[in-house]
Amino acid sequence: MLLTKKKILILGTAYPFRGGLAAYNERLAEELQQTDEVDIWTFTVQYPNFLFPGKSQYSTDPPPAHLKIRRMINAVNPFNWWKVGRQIRKMAPDIIIVKYWLPFMGPCLGTLLRLGKKGHPTKVIAILDNVVPHEKRPGDVAFTKYFLKPVDAFIAMSQSVLNDLKQFQPNRPISLIPHPIYDNYGARVSKQVAREHLKLDPDKRYILFFGFIRQYKGLDLLLQAMADERMKKLDVHAIVAGEFYEDAAPYHQLLEKLQLGNRIIMHTDFIPNETVKYYFGAADLVVQPYKSATQSGISQIAYHFEKPMVVTSVGGLTEMVPHGKVGYQSAPDPAAIAAAIEKYYLENREEEMIDNLRIEKQQYSWSRLATEIHTLAKI
């Protein structure tokens, strides 16, 4: 018997917007459309420019092939929410999938869901990056409650997010599905090729800090760790690859104060998708010195490129990086981070950890996420 294709609508960030949210929604759509009809409705306006901390919200990459993406949603215009909500109702999707990452989006997305599912057996599945945001603002709780109310079932990507959600919605169906692997940044390249591409010394030790630079991600902790005598003795170099999403001046002042010289390589423009493989390829180790976290897509890029990691023991990071198996966990403290990096180099376990990464990453599949979405939609 042939299964009827479901009509699925994904609401949220997608091309021409850039970053991890867009990459996630697009990769999920690719997976789901193997069996279903999938549309993505993204933003005409995502954030007002004065609220956006980076240089540009827009991708310079070509649009993703074979995906149906329409720019429909103005995140700051309530009249648009009513219009688009009625269009969703007319479309009558079987499943609406929406990613939630920021309370600012609560009023917009919550209104779209209320209007879009009205009068239809549409099931709404929310995939939660955060429930309680890293950087708190007035209105967070009220906006989050407004968003959560019309949602039928939830997928949390870490235990800490699941625990936070239970404070708001203890009785709705909730599944814990870790962030799938970002496998849409191309094939792995060798260290030799990657370092040649980035014009790096082929024989140095390089660690990588990757992603948007925000206070909670702890780049300052890593810079202080790099000033540790153990790092100097090992002649470890750090590549910082990602755009500043806050004032860069304190970081530059810290660099000058610590006198790290040429041991820090700063590539702080946005990193296009096609060059991501070179940054991960060039590194021995990916370091996530976060001060707080729920989960991180950076870990899942590291899994794809089979790079061992050092992560701080905050939020959901430790769930993704078993200590001593695919990397090391440390306290969010410069001395502890330096000790974990030193341990990695002194124990010389790169090949062993890469073998473990290949085994461990098999559990982080997009097909598992797609299956769980269909299961929750039947409840």
Disulfide bonds with the S-S distance in Angstrom:
none
